[in-house]
């Protein structure tokens, strides 16, 4: 049986700004940090808009080896006024040395670590209804200013 091809379409780049983590501490599944997402922008060929402040955070779990498991919920507002709920989960991992550099706020080449997310969207905006019917993946990077993702629809 021949595998079916995986096709994707670039939708947008989202650049997030984040606030000070709320350290919950070691819980059931690793260390839990709740990180407020304070804003951001999304820009690309299929979507342009901004992250609405006050309605976004990452419930981040960190394993003892430093692997981070994202659980992020955002509200986006498109330039046309449509509101979109975005939820994604993901993994960021690398060698202990690379993760230490990331955690200390250094700039690290994205090819030195693995940072991927799976995304879903919900909206009632008619012009954005296509977003309700796709799965997307984000290829992430973590510059000192905050997480950045290139978002692709999986065809």
N, C-alpha and C positions, 0 to 999 in steps of 0.2 A: 504494500500500500504506500503510495507516494504522499508525503506530508503536504498539507495545504500551505500555500505561501502566507507569510505574515506581512501585511501591508500597513503603512501608517501615513498619516497626513499631519504636517505641522500646523497647530492651531494658534499658539501664542506662547510668549515668554512671560512668566509671572515672577516679579521681584518683590519679596516680602520684607517688611521691617518688623522687628520683634522687640518686645520689652524684657524686663527682668524676669527670669524664671522664678516661679513659686516652687520651692523644693518641698515636695511631700515626703520624700525619704524612701527608704527601702520598703516596698510593699510586696504584694503577692508575686509579681512577675518582674522583679528588678526594681531599680530606682525610678521613681515617678517624679517627673518635673512638668508643671503646667506652665507653658510659655505663651504669653499673650502675643497675638499678631496685631501690631498697632497700625498697619496700613500696607500699602503696596500698589503696584500697577500691573496690569496685564495688557500686552500689546502684541498683535500679530495679525496674520491675514484673515482669521476667522472670528476673532474676538478682541475687542479693545474695551478697557474699563479700569476700575479701581477696586481695591479691597476696602470694604466699609469698616471703619474702626469700631471697636466696641462689640463686635460680633464674631470674633475669631480667636482661636487658640490652638495650640498643639499639646495634646496629652502625651508627652514623650516618655517612653520607658527605655531605660538604658541597662543593658545586660552587664554582668561583671567584666566581660571582655571588652566593653566599650561600644558594642553594637547598639545603635539607636533605632527604636521602632516608633515611627511617627503615627499619630492619630490626629489628623488636622481637620478642622471644620472652619470654613470661611464663607462670608457673604460677599459676592461681587456685584458691582453695579456697572452695567455696560454704558458706553457713551450714548446709546439710544434710550437709556433710562431703565432698561430691563434689569431685574434683580435675579441673581443666580446663586443657589446654595451649592457649594463645592465641598466634597468630603474626600479625603485621601488618606491612605495608609502607605507606609513605606519603610525602607531599611536603608540605613547609612552605616557602613562598616569599612574597616581598613586595618592595617597593621597598628600595633600599639603606638609606634612612633608617629605615624600619620595622624591617628586620632588625637594624640597629645597635642600636636601642632594645631589641629582644627580647634580643639577645646580651649587652647590658649589665645585664640583669636588671630592666628597667623593665616596668611594667604597660602593655600595649598592647591596645587594643580589638580583639577577634578579627575584626571586620569589616574591619580594615585589612590583613589578610594572608590567604593561602590555606593551609589546613592540613587535609588529608584523608587518610584511611587506608582500606585494604582489609583485612578481618580474616577469619580462619578459626579454628575451634575443634576440639579433639579431646578426648573424654572417654569413660570407660567407665562413668560413673555413670548408671544407668538413668533416673533422674529428670531428667537433663540431656541425654539422648541426642538431643533435638531440635537441640542446638547442633552436632552432627556434620553436620547436613544443611542448613546455611544458609551464605550469604555475608553478611557484615555490613560496614557502612561506619562510620567514626568521623569525626565533625566535631570537629576539635581546636582547642584554645586553649592558649597557653603563658604562664600567670601565673608570677610569680617562684618560686612554691612547687613547680612541676613541671607536666608535661603533664596535661591533662584532656581526655577525649573523651566525647562523647555518642554512644552506639553504637546503630545501627539495623540490624535484619535487613532484607534486601532480599527482598521477597515475589515 
